[in-house]
Amino acid sequence: MENQKISDFLTEQLSQAPEQSQPFFLSFEDYWERKLWHQLTDTLIDFFRTPESAPQRLAIFKTFVLSFADRINQLKFVSLGLMASTGCADDQERLSFLTSLADKVNKPESQDAYAYALADVANVKQRLQDFDGAKKDLEMCQRILDSFDAVETIVHASFYKVNADYYHAKQEFASFYKNALLYLACVNLEDLSASERATRAYNLSIAALVSDSIYNFGELLMHPILDSLTEAQHTWLRDLLFTFNRGDLAAYDVLAGNIAKDPLLAQHRIFLYQKISLSALTEMVFRRPPHDRNLTFESISIETKVKPEEIEHLIMKALSLGLLKGSIDQVAQVAQINWVQPKVLDLKQIEGMRNRLKDWDAGVNQLGHWIEGVGKDVWAA
Protein backbone atom coordinates (compact mmCIF):
# COMPACT_ATOMS: atom_id res chain seq x y z
CA MET A 1 0.00 0.00 0.00
CA GLU A 2 2.80 2.41 0.92
CA ASN A 3 4.63 1.63 -2.36
CA GLN A 4 1.45 2.39 -4.30
CA LYS A 5 1.18 5.79 -2.58
CA ILE A 6 4.79 6.56 -3.47
CA SER A 7 4.22 5.50 -7.09
CA ASP A 8 1.07 7.64 -7.34
CA PHE A 9 2.92 10.62 -5.86
CA LEU A 10 5.83 10.35 -8.31
CA THR A 11 3.49 9.89 -11.29
CA GLU A 12 1.48 12.95 -10.30
CA GLN A 13 4.57 15.10 -9.87
CA LEU A 14 6.04 14.05 -13.21
CA SER A 15 2.80 14.80 -15.02
CA GLN A 16 2.74 18.30 -13.55
CA ALA A 17 6.37 19.15 -14.48
CA PRO A 18 6.57 22.31 -16.64
CA GLU A 19 7.48 22.04 -20.30
CA GLN A 20 10.89 23.33 -21.41
CA SER A 21 12.16 24.33 -24.80
CA GLN A 22 14.40 21.78 -26.53
CA PRO A 23 18.06 22.88 -26.79
CA PHE A 24 19.29 22.81 -30.38
CA PHE A 25 22.53 21.00 -29.49
CA LEU A 26 20.79 17.84 -28.18
CA SER A 27 19.00 15.19 -30.15
CA PHE A 28 15.31 14.77 -29.46
CA GLU A 29 15.91 11.50 -27.58
CA ASP A 30 18.80 12.89 -25.48
CA TYR A 31 16.80 15.97 -24.60
CA TRP A 32 13.80 13.98 -23.33
CA GLU A 33 16.01 11.53 -21.48
CA ARG A 34 17.79 14.32 -19.61
CA LYS A 35 14.52 16.10 -18.95
CA LEU A 36 12.91 13.01 -17.47
CA TRP A 37 15.91 12.28 -15.21
CA HIS A 38 15.83 15.92 -14.07
CA GLN A 39 12.09 15.75 -13.35
CA LEU A 40 12.42 12.43 -11.54
CA THR A 41 15.25 13.79 -9.35
CA ASP A 42 13.32 16.94 -8.38
CA THR A 43 10.20 14.88 -7.70
CA LEU A 44 12.15 12.56 -5.41
CA ILE A 45 13.64 15.54 -3.56
CA ASP A 46 10.15 17.01 -3.06
CA PHE A 47 8.94 13.64 -1.82
CA PHE A 48 11.89 13.19 0.57
CA ARG A 49 11.21 16.63 2.02
CA THR A 50 7.72 15.65 3.11
CA PRO A 51 7.74 14.48 6.76
CA GLU A 52 5.58 11.48 5.87
CA SER A 53 8.35 10.05 3.68
CA ALA A 54 10.79 9.60 6.58
CA PRO A 55 10.20 5.85 7.13
CA GLN A 56 10.64 5.07 3.39
CA ARG A 57 13.58 7.31 2.46
CA LEU A 58 16.43 4.92 3.21
CA ALA A 59 14.79 1.95 1.50
CA ILE A 60 13.86 3.99 -1.60
CA PHE A 61 17.39 5.35 -1.82
CA LYS A 62 19.06 1.93 -1.56
CA THR A 63 16.68 0.02 -3.86
CA PHE A 64 15.74 2.73 -6.35
CA VAL A 65 17.92 5.87 -6.40
CA LEU A 66 21.24 4.00 -6.37
CA SER A 67 20.22 2.18 -9.56
CA PHE A 68 20.49 5.40 -11.60
CA ALA A 69 22.91 7.40 -9.44
CA ASP A 70 25.32 8.14 -12.32
CA ARG A 71 22.55 9.55 -14.53
CA ILE A 72 21.44 12.44 -12.31
CA ASN A 73 22.94 15.63 -10.94
CA GLN A 74 25.50 14.53 -8.35
CA LEU A 75 24.74 17.34 -5.90
CA LYS A 76 21.08 16.36 -5.93
CA PHE A 77 22.07 12.73 -5.57
CA VAL A 78 24.03 13.63 -2.42
CA SER A 79 21.07 15.70 -1.16
CA LEU A 80 18.85 12.64 -1.49
CA GLY A 81 21.46 10.55 0.33
CA LEU A 82 21.73 13.03 3.19
CA MET A 83 17.97 13.06 3.65
CA ALA A 84 17.89 9.25 3.46
CA SER A 85 20.58 8.99 6.16
CA THR A 86 18.08 10.22 8.76
CA GLY A 87 16.58 6.74 8.55
CA CYS A 88 19.74 5.06 9.87
CA ALA A 89 19.43 3.37 13.24
CA ASP A 90 22.40 5.13 14.86
CA ASP A 91 25.47 7.26 14.11
CA GLN A 92 27.66 4.24 13.39
CA GLU A 93 25.28 3.07 10.67
CA ARG A 94 24.94 6.67 9.44
CA LEU A 95 28.72 7.04 9.24
CA SER A 96 29.04 3.88 7.15
CA PHE A 97 26.22 4.98 4.85
CA LEU A 98 27.57 8.53 4.35
CA THR A 99 31.15 7.33 3.82
CA SER A 100 29.89 5.05 1.03
CA LEU A 101 27.89 7.97 -0.40
CA ALA A 102 30.97 10.24 -0.40
CA ASP A 103 33.13 7.57 -2.04
CA LYS A 104 30.55 7.15 -4.80
CA VAL A 105 30.80 10.82 -5.87
CA ASN A 106 34.56 11.11 -5.34
CA LYS A 107 35.29 11.64 -9.05
CA PRO A 108 37.11 14.49 -10.82
CA GLU A 109 33.87 15.83 -12.35
CA SER A 110 31.90 15.83 -9.07
CA GLN A 111 34.30 17.14 -6.43
CA ASP A 112 31.74 19.71 -5.26
CA ALA A 113 29.32 16.86 -4.46
CA TYR A 114 32.16 14.99 -2.75
CA ALA A 115 32.85 17.99 -0.49
CA TYR A 116 29.13 18.25 0.23
CA ALA A 117 28.96 14.60 1.36
CA LEU A 118 32.30 14.69 3.17
CA ALA A 119 31.16 17.60 5.35
CA ASP A 120 28.33 15.44 6.67
CA VAL A 121 30.75 12.57 7.25
CA ALA A 122 32.82 14.96 9.40
CA ASN A 123 29.66 16.00 11.24
CA VAL A 124 28.88 12.42 12.25
CA LYS A 125 32.49 11.82 13.28
CA GLN A 126 32.24 14.82 15.60
CA ARG A 127 29.17 13.35 17.26
CA LEU A 128 31.13 10.12 17.71
CA GLN A 129 33.97 12.14 19.35
CA ASP A 130 36.37 11.37 16.48
CA PHE A 131 37.65 14.95 16.26
CA ASP A 132 40.88 14.03 14.49
CA GLY A 133 38.95 12.26 11.74
CA ALA A 134 36.51 15.16 11.48
CA LYS A 135 39.35 17.68 11.21
CA LYS A 136 41.00 15.65 8.44
CA ASP A 137 37.74 15.53 6.44
CA LEU A 138 37.10 19.25 6.94
CA GLU A 139 40.61 20.10 5.76
CA MET A 140 39.97 18.04 2.63
CA CYS A 141 36.70 19.93 2.08
CA GLN A 142 38.54 23.21 2.44
CA ARG A 143 41.12 22.25 -0.17
CA ILE A 144 38.39 21.18 -2.61
CA LEU A 145 36.36 24.35 -2.12
CA ASP A 146 39.47 26.51 -2.51
CA SER A 147 40.06 24.92 -5.90
CA PHE A 148 36.69 26.14 -7.23
CA ASP A 149 35.90 29.65 -8.45
CA ALA A 150 32.30 29.09 -7.39
CA VAL A 151 30.13 26.28 -6.01
CA GLU A 152 26.50 25.95 -4.97
CA THR A 153 25.62 27.84 -1.77
CA ILE A 154 24.40 24.66 -0.09
CA VAL A 155 27.92 23.22 -0.28
CA HIS A 156 29.49 26.22 1.43
CA ALA A 157 26.67 26.32 3.98
CA SER A 158 27.19 22.65 4.88
CA PHE A 159 30.96 23.12 5.22
CA TYR A 160 30.76 26.28 7.36
CA LYS A 161 28.09 24.77 9.61
CA VAL A 162 30.12 21.64 10.37
CA ASN A 163 33.34 23.63 10.66
CA ALA A 164 31.69 25.98 13.16
CA ASP A 165 30.38 23.03 15.18
CA TYR A 166 33.89 21.53 15.22
CA TYR A 167 35.50 24.72 16.55
CA HIS A 168 32.70 25.17 19.07
CA ALA A 169 33.31 21.69 20.43
CA LYS A 170 37.06 22.42 20.63
CA GLN A 171 36.37 25.83 22.25
CA GLU A 172 38.37 27.67 19.59
CA PHE A 173 36.16 30.72 19.87
CA ALA A 174 37.59 33.00 17.17
CA SER A 175 37.46 30.27 14.50
CA PHE A 176 33.95 29.29 15.61
CA TYR A 177 32.81 32.93 15.43
CA LYS A 178 34.17 33.34 11.89
CA ASN A 179 32.70 30.11 10.51
CA ALA A 180 29.35 30.57 12.25
CA LEU A 181 28.92 34.01 10.66
CA LEU A 182 29.95 32.60 7.26
CA TYR A 183 27.31 29.89 7.66
CA LEU A 184 24.63 32.48 8.45
CA ALA A 185 25.68 34.40 5.33
CA CYS A 186 24.88 31.29 3.24
CA VAL A 187 21.39 30.62 4.58
CA ASN A 188 18.07 32.37 4.95
CA LEU A 189 17.38 32.96 8.65
CA GLU A 190 13.70 32.22 8.10
CA ASP A 191 14.65 28.68 7.06
CA LEU A 192 16.08 28.04 10.54
CA SER A 193 13.81 27.13 13.42
CA ALA A 194 13.32 29.64 16.23
CA SER A 195 15.25 27.42 18.64
CA GLU A 196 18.19 27.04 16.25
CA ARG A 197 18.34 30.81 15.66
CA ALA A 198 18.34 31.42 19.41
CA THR A 199 21.05 28.80 20.02
CA ARG A 200 23.30 30.15 17.28
CA ALA A 201 22.84 33.75 18.46
CA TYR A 202 23.64 32.69 22.04
CA ASN A 203 26.77 30.71 21.10
CA LEU A 204 28.02 33.50 18.82
CA SER A 205 27.57 36.08 21.58
CA ILE A 206 29.41 33.98 24.18
CA ALA A 207 32.27 33.32 21.72
CA ALA A 208 32.59 37.03 20.92
CA LEU A 209 32.83 37.90 24.61
CA VAL A 210 35.27 35.23 25.81
CA SER A 211 37.57 35.17 22.76
CA ASP A 212 40.94 36.79 23.44
CA SER A 213 41.25 37.96 19.82
CA ILE A 214 37.77 39.37 19.08
CA TYR A 215 37.41 42.98 20.19
CA ASN A 216 35.19 44.24 17.40
CA PHE A 217 31.67 42.76 17.33
CA GLY A 218 30.44 44.94 14.47
CA GLU A 219 29.29 42.17 12.13
CA LEU A 220 27.39 40.39 14.90
CA LEU A 221 25.84 43.56 16.34
CA MET A 222 24.35 44.40 12.93
CA HIS A 223 23.11 40.87 12.25
CA PRO A 224 19.35 40.27 12.63
CA ILE A 225 20.01 36.96 14.40
CA LEU A 226 20.65 38.94 17.60
CA ASP A 227 16.91 39.61 17.78
CA SER A 228 16.55 35.91 18.63
CA LEU A 229 18.16 36.57 22.02
CA THR A 230 15.31 38.86 23.00
CA GLU A 231 12.75 36.30 21.85
CA ALA A 232 14.54 33.58 23.87
CA GLN A 233 14.63 35.65 27.08
CA HIS A 234 18.37 36.36 26.77
CA THR A 235 18.05 40.11 26.41
CA TRP A 236 20.76 40.60 29.03
CA LEU A 237 23.32 38.93 26.73
CA ARG A 238 22.41 41.21 23.81
CA ASP A 239 22.70 44.22 26.14
CA LEU A 240 26.05 42.96 27.36
CA LEU A 241 27.42 42.86 23.80
CA PHE A 242 26.42 46.48 23.17
CA THR A 243 27.85 47.45 26.57
CA PHE A 244 31.24 46.01 25.56
CA ASN A 245 31.04 47.72 22.18
CA ARG A 246 30.72 51.17 23.74
CA GLY A 247 32.99 50.48 26.74
CA ASP A 248 30.28 51.41 29.23
CA LEU A 249 31.65 50.40 32.63
CA ALA A 250 28.58 51.62 34.53
CA ALA A 251 26.27 49.48 32.40
CA TYR A 252 28.67 46.54 32.77
CA ASP A 253 28.44 46.75 36.56
CA VAL A 254 24.65 46.56 36.28
CA LEU A 255 24.73 43.54 33.92
CA ALA A 256 27.63 41.73 35.61
CA GLY A 257 25.24 39.78 37.81
CA ASN A 258 24.11 37.82 34.75
CA ILE A 259 27.61 36.46 34.09
CA ALA A 260 27.03 33.58 36.53
CA LYS A 261 24.18 32.35 34.27
CA ASP A 262 26.70 30.94 31.78
CA PRO A 263 29.60 28.68 32.85
CA LEU A 264 31.98 30.03 30.18
CA LEU A 265 31.31 33.64 31.12
CA ALA A 266 31.73 32.81 34.80
CA GLN A 267 35.02 31.04 34.03
CA HIS A 268 36.29 34.12 32.15
CA ARG A 269 35.01 36.75 34.61
CA ILE A 270 38.45 38.33 35.23
CA PHE A 271 39.25 38.37 31.51
CA LEU A 272 35.88 40.00 30.76
CA TYR A 273 36.70 42.87 33.09
CA GLN A 274 40.05 43.34 31.37
CA LYS A 275 38.26 43.32 28.02
CA ILE A 276 35.68 45.92 29.04
CA SER A 277 38.53 48.06 30.40
CA LEU A 278 40.23 47.97 27.00
CA SER A 279 36.94 48.90 25.37
CA ALA A 280 36.54 51.80 27.79
CA LEU A 281 40.05 52.99 26.85
CA THR A 282 39.35 52.88 23.10
CA GLU A 283 36.02 54.66 23.67
CA MET A 284 37.84 57.35 25.68
CA VAL A 285 40.22 57.92 22.77
CA PHE A 286 37.40 57.85 20.23
CA ARG A 287 35.46 60.58 22.04
CA ARG A 288 38.40 62.96 21.87
CA PRO A 289 39.23 65.07 18.79
CA PRO A 290 42.40 64.05 16.90
CA HIS A 291 44.37 67.05 18.19
CA ASP A 292 43.63 66.15 21.84
CA ARG A 293 44.75 62.56 22.17
CA ASN A 294 47.69 62.93 24.55
CA LEU A 295 46.22 61.09 27.53
CA THR A 296 47.71 61.19 31.00
CA PHE A 297 47.83 57.97 32.95
CA GLU A 298 45.76 59.66 35.64
CA SER A 299 42.91 60.54 33.25
CA ILE A 300 42.96 57.00 31.82
CA SER A 301 42.75 55.56 35.34
CA ILE A 302 39.70 57.68 36.10
CA GLU A 303 37.93 56.75 32.85
CA THR A 304 38.71 53.03 32.88
CA LYS A 305 38.70 52.45 36.68
CA VAL A 306 42.01 50.65 36.33
CA LYS A 307 44.62 51.06 39.07
CA PRO A 308 47.32 53.67 38.22
CA GLU A 309 50.10 51.05 38.42
CA GLU A 310 48.31 48.93 35.79
CA ILE A 311 47.66 51.70 33.24
CA GLU A 312 50.89 51.21 31.31
CA HIS A 313 50.15 47.49 30.90
CA LEU A 314 46.60 48.33 29.73
CA ILE A 315 47.88 50.72 27.05
CA MET A 316 50.56 48.27 25.90
CA LYS A 317 47.89 45.56 25.61
CA ALA A 318 45.70 47.84 23.48
CA LEU A 319 48.68 48.69 21.24
CA SER A 320 49.71 45.04 20.84
CA LEU A 321 46.15 44.02 19.89
CA GLY A 322 45.96 46.75 17.25
CA LEU A 323 43.12 48.55 19.03
CA LEU A 324 45.19 51.72 19.20
CA LYS A 325 48.30 53.14 17.54
CA GLY A 326 50.65 55.54 19.25
CA SER A 327 53.42 55.65 21.83
CA ILE A 328 53.96 55.87 25.59
CA ASP A 329 56.04 58.48 27.43
CA GLN A 330 56.90 56.60 30.60
CA VAL A 331 58.66 59.56 32.22
CA ALA A 332 55.80 62.02 31.71
CA GLN A 333 53.24 59.22 32.11
CA VAL A 334 51.41 60.21 28.93
CA ALA A 335 50.04 58.06 26.11
CA GLN A 336 50.20 59.72 22.68
CA ILE A 337 47.48 58.12 20.53
CA ASN A 338 47.10 58.85 16.82
CA TRP A 339 44.67 56.10 15.70
CA VAL A 340 41.82 54.04 17.17
CA GLN A 341 40.25 50.93 15.64
CA PRO A 342 36.92 51.68 13.86
CA LYS A 343 33.81 50.02 15.26
CA VAL A 344 30.03 49.97 14.98
CA LEU A 345 28.45 52.98 16.71
CA ASP A 346 25.19 53.12 18.65
CA LEU A 347 22.97 56.24 18.64
CA LYS A 348 24.76 57.77 21.63
CA GLN A 349 28.16 57.36 19.98
CA ILE A 350 26.83 58.77 16.69
CA GLU A 351 25.51 61.79 18.56
CA GLY A 352 28.98 62.28 20.07
CA MET A 353 30.54 62.15 16.59
CA ARG A 354 27.94 64.66 15.35
CA ASN A 355 28.91 67.07 18.12
CA ARG A 356 32.61 66.70 17.28
CA LEU A 357 31.88 67.43 13.62
CA LYS A 358 29.94 70.54 14.66
CA ASP A 359 32.91 71.68 16.77
CA TRP A 360 35.25 71.02 13.85
CA ASP A 361 32.98 73.00 11.50
CA ALA A 362 32.85 75.88 13.95
CA GLY A 363 36.65 75.83 14.23
CA VAL A 364 37.06 75.94 10.44
CA ASN A 365 34.65 78.89 10.21
CA GLN A 366 36.49 80.70 12.99
CA LEU A 367 39.82 80.17 11.22
CA GLY A 368 38.29 81.45 7.96
CA HIS A 369 36.99 84.60 9.65
CA TRP A 370 40.37 85.19 11.28
CA ILE A 371 42.23 84.85 7.97
CA GLU A 372 39.73 87.13 6.28
CA GLY A 373 40.12 89.74 9.07
CA VAL A 374 43.92 89.66 8.96
CA GLY A 375 44.28 89.47 5.20
CA LYS A 376 41.53 92.00 4.38
CA ASP A 377 41.99 93.29 0.81
CA VAL A 378 44.83 90.85 0.05
CA TRP A 379 42.69 87.89 1.10
CA ALA A 380 39.68 89.18 -0.79
CA ALA A 381 41.79 89.59 -3.96
C-alpha positions in Angstrom: 0.0 0.0 0.0 2.8 2.4 0.9 4.6 1.6 -2.4 1.5 2.4 -4.3 1.2 5.8 -2.6 4.8 6.6 -3.5 4.2 5.5 -7.1 1.1 7.6 -7.3 2.9 10.6 -5.9 5.8 10.4 -8.3 3.5 9.9 -11.3 1.5 13.0 -10.3 4.6 15.1 -9.9 6.0 14.1 -13.2 2.8 14.8 -15.0 2.7 18.3 -13.5 6.4 19.2 -14.5 6.6 22.3 -16.6 7.5 22.0 -20.3 10.9 23.3 -21.4 12.2 24.3 -24.8 14.4 21.8 -26.5 18.1 22.9 -26.8 19.3 22.8 -30.4 22.5 21.0 -29.5 20.8 17.8 -28.2 19.0 15.2 -30.2 15.3 14.8 -29.5 15.9 11.5 -27.6 18.8 12.9 -25.5 16.8 16.0 -24.6 13.8 14.0 -23.3 16.0 11.5 -21.5 17.8 14.3 -19.6 14.5 16.1 -19.0 12.9 13.0 -17.5 15.9 12.3 -15.2 15.8 15.9 -14.1 12.1 15.8 -13.3 12.4 12.4 -11.5 15.2 13.8 -9.3 13.3 16.9 -8.4 10.2 14.9 -7.7 12.2 12.6 -5.4 13.6 15.5 -3.6 10.1 17.0 -3.1 8.9 13.6 -1.8 11.9 13.2 0.6 11.2 16.6 2.0 7.7 15.6 3.1 7.7 14.5 6.8 5.6 11.5 5.9 8.4 10.0 3.7 10.8 9.6 6.6 10.2 5.9 7.1 10.6 5.1 3.4 13.6 7.3 2.5 16.4 4.9 3.2 14.8 2.0 1.5 13.9 4.0 -1.6 17.4 5.4 -1.8 19.1 1.9 -1.6 16.7 0.0 -3.9 15.7 2.7 -6.4 17.9 5.9 -6.4 21.2 4.0 -6.4 20.2 2.2 -9.6 20.5 5.4 -11.6 22.9 7.4 -9.4 25.3 8.1 -12.3 22.6 9.6 -14.5 21.4 12.4 -12.3 22.9 15.6 -10.9 25.5 14.5 -8.3 24.7 17.3 -5.9 21.1 16.4 -5.9 22.1 12.7 -5.6 24.0 13.6 -2.4 21.1 15.7 -1.2 18.8 12.6 -1.5 21.5 10.6 0.3 21.7 13.0 3.2 18.0 13.1 3.7 17.9 9.2 3.5 20.6 9.0 6.2 18.1 10.2 8.8 16.6 6.7 8.6 19.7 5.1 9.9 19.4 3.4 13.2 22.4 5.1 14.9 25.5 7.3 14.1 27.7 4.2 13.4 25.3 3.1 10.7 24.9 6.7 9.4 28.7 7.0 9.2 29.0 3.9 7.1 26.2 5.0 4.8 27.6 8.5 4.4 31.1 7.3 3.8 29.9 5.1 1.0 27.9 8.0 -0.4 31.0 10.2 -0.4 33.1 7.6 -2.0 30.6 7.1 -4.8 30.8 10.8 -5.9 34.6 11.1 -5.3 35.3 11.6 -9.0 37.1 14.5 -10.8 33.9 15.8 -12.3 31.9 15.8 -9.1 34.3 17.1 -6.4 31.7 19.7 -5.3 29.3 16.9 -4.5 32.2 15.0 -2.7 32.9 18.0 -0.5 29.1 18.2 0.2 29.0 14.6 1.4 32.3 14.7 3.2 31.2 17.6 5.3 28.3 15.4 6.7 30.7 12.6 7.2 32.8 15.0 9.4 29.7 16.0 11.2 28.9 12.4 12.2 32.5 11.8 13.3 32.2 14.8 15.6 29.2 13.3 17.3 31.1 10.1 17.7 34.0 12.1 19.3 36.4 11.4 16.5 37.7 14.9 16.3 40.9 14.0 14.5 38.9 12.3 11.7 36.5 15.2 11.5 39.3 17.7 11.2 41.0 15.7 8.4 37.7 15.5 6.4 37.1 19.2 6.9 40.6 20.1 5.8 40.0 18.0 2.6 36.7 19.9 2.1 38.5 23.2 2.4 41.1 22.2 -0.2 38.4 21.2 -2.6 36.4 24.4 -2.1 39.5 26.5 -2.5 40.1 24.9 -5.9 36.7 26.1 -7.2 35.9 29.6 -8.4 32.3 29.1 -7.4 30.1 26.3 -6.0 26.5 26.0 -5.0 25.6 27.8 -1.8 24.4 24.7 -0.1 27.9 23.2 -0.3 29.5 26.2 1.4 26.7 26.3 4.0 27.2 22.7 4.9 31.0 23.1 5.2 30.8 26.3 7.4 28.1 24.8 9.6 30.1 21.6 10.4 33.3 23.6 10.7 31.7 26.0 13.2 30.4 23.0 15.2 33.9 21.5 15.2 35.5 24.7 16.5 32.7 25.2 19.1 33.3 21.7 20.4 37.1 22.4 20.6 36.4 25.8 22.3 38.4 27.7 19.6 36.2 30.7 19.9 37.6 33.0 17.2 37.5 30.3 14.5 34.0 29.3 15.6 32.8 32.9 15.4 34.2 33.3 11.9 32.7 30.1 10.5 29.4 30.6 12.3 28.9 34.0 10.7 29.9 32.6 7.3 27.3 29.9 7.7 24.6 32.5 8.4 25.7 34.4 5.3 24.9 31.3 3.2 21.4 30.6 4.6 18.1 32.4 4.9 17.4 33.0 8.6 13.7 32.2 8.1 14.7 28.7 7.1 16.1 28.0 10.5 13.8 27.1 13.4 13.3 29.6 16.2 15.2 27.4 18.6 18.2 27.0 16.3 18.3 30.8 15.7 18.3 31.4 19.4 21.1 28.8 20.0 23.3 30.2 17.3 22.8 33.7 18.5 23.6 32.7 22.0 26.8 30.7 21.1 28.0 33.5 18.8 27.6 36.1 21.6 29.4 34.0 24.2 32.3 33.3 21.7 32.6 37.0 20.9 32.8 37.9 24.6 35.3 35.2 25.8 37.6 35.2 22.8 40.9 36.8 23.4 41.2 38.0 19.8 37.8 39.4 19.1 37.4 43.0 20.2 35.2 44.2 17.4 31.7 42.8 17.3 30.4 44.9 14.5 29.3 42.2 12.1 27.4 40.4 14.9 25.8 43.6 16.3 24.4 44.4 12.9 23.1 40.9 12.3 19.3 40.3 12.6 20.0 37.0 14.4 20.7 38.9 17.6 16.9 39.6 17.8 16.6 35.9 18.6 18.2 36.6 22.0 15.3 38.9 23.0 12.8 36.3 21.9 14.5 33.6 23.9 14.6 35.7 27.1 18.4 36.4 26.8 18.0 40.1 26.4 20.8 40.6 29.0 23.3 38.9 26.7 22.4 41.2 23.8 22.7 44.2 26.1 26.1 43.0 27.4 27.4 42.9 23.8 26.4 46.5 23.2 27.8 47.4 26.6 31.2 46.0 25.6 31.0 47.7 22.2 30.7 51.2 23.7 33.0 50.5 26.7 30.3 51.4 29.2 31.6 50.4 32.6 28.6 51.6 34.5 26.3 49.5 32.4 28.7 46.5 32.8 28.4 46.8 36.6 24.6 46.6 36.3 24.7 43.5 33.9 27.6 41.7 35.6 25.2 39.8 37.8 24.1 37.8 34.8 27.6 36.5 34.1 27.0 33.6 36.5 24.2 32.3 34.3 26.7 30.9 31.8 29.6 28.7 32.9 32.0 30.0 30.2 31.3 33.6 31.1 31.7 32.8 34.8 35.0 31.0 34.0 36.3 34.1 32.2 35.0 36.7 34.6 38.5 38.3 35.2 39.2 38.4 31.5 35.9 40.0 30.8 36.7 42.9 33.1 40.1 43.3 31.4 38.3 43.3 28.0 35.7 45.9 29.0 38.5 48.1 30.4 40.2 48.0 27.0 36.9 48.9 25.4 36.5 51.8 27.8 40.0 53.0 26.8 39.4 52.9 23.1 36.0 54.7 23.7 37.8 57.4 25.7 40.2 57.9 22.8 37.4 57.8 20.2 35.5 60.6 22.0 38.4 63.0 21.9 39.2 65.1 18.8 42.4 64.0 16.9 44.4 67.0 18.2 43.6 66.2 21.8 44.8 62.6 22.2 47.7 62.9 24.5 46.2 61.1 27.5 47.7 61.2 31.0 47.8 58.0 32.9 45.8 59.7 35.6 42.9 60.5 33.2 43.0 57.0 31.8 42.8 55.6 35.3 39.7 57.7 36.1 37.9 56.8 32.9 38.7 53.0 32.9 38.7 52.4 36.7 42.0 50.7 36.3 44.6 51.1 39.1 47.3 53.7 38.2 50.1 51.1 38.4 48.3 48.9 35.8 47.7 51.7 33.2 50.9 51.2 31.3 50.1 47.5 30.9 46.6 48.3 29.7 47.9 50.7 27.0 50.6 48.3 25.9 47.9 45.6 25.6 45.7 47.8 23.5 48.7 48.7 21.2 49.7 45.0 20.8 46.1 44.0 19.9 46.0 46.7 17.2 43.1 48.6 19.0 45.2 51.7 19.2 48.3 53.1 17.5 50.6 55.5 19.2 53.4 55.7 21.8 54.0 55.9 25.6 56.0 58.5 27.4 56.9 56.6 30.6 58.7 59.6 32.2 55.8 62.0 31.7 53.2 59.2 32.1 51.4 60.2 28.9 50.0 58.1 26.1 50.2 59.7 22.7 47.5 58.1 20.5 47.1 58.9 16.8 44.7 56.1 15.7 41.8 54.0 17.2 40.2 50.9 15.6 36.9 51.7 13.9 33.8 50.0 15.3 30.0 50.0 15.0 28.5 53.0 16.7 25.2 53.1 18.7 23.0 56.2 18.6 24.8 57.8 21.6 28.2 57.4 20.0 26.8 58.8 16.7 25.5 61.8 18.6 29.0 62.3 20.1 30.5 62.1 16.6 27.9 64.7 15.4 28.9 67.1 18.1 32.6 66.7 17.3 31.9 67.4 13.6 29.9 70.5 14.7 32.9 71.7 16.8 35.3 71.0 13.8 33.0 73.0 11.5 32.9 75.9 14.0 36.6 75.8 14.2 37.1 75.9 10.4 34.7 78.9 10.2 36.5 80.7 13.0 39.8 80.2 11.2 38.3 81.5 8.0 37.0 84.6 9.6 40.4 85.2 11.3 42.2 84.8 8.0 39.7 87.1 6.3 40.1 89.7 9.1 43.9 89.7 9.0 44.3 89.5 5.2 41.5 92.0 4.4 42.0 93.3 0.8 44.8 90.9 0.1 42.7 87.9 1.1 39.7 89.2 -0.8 41.8 89.6 -4.0 
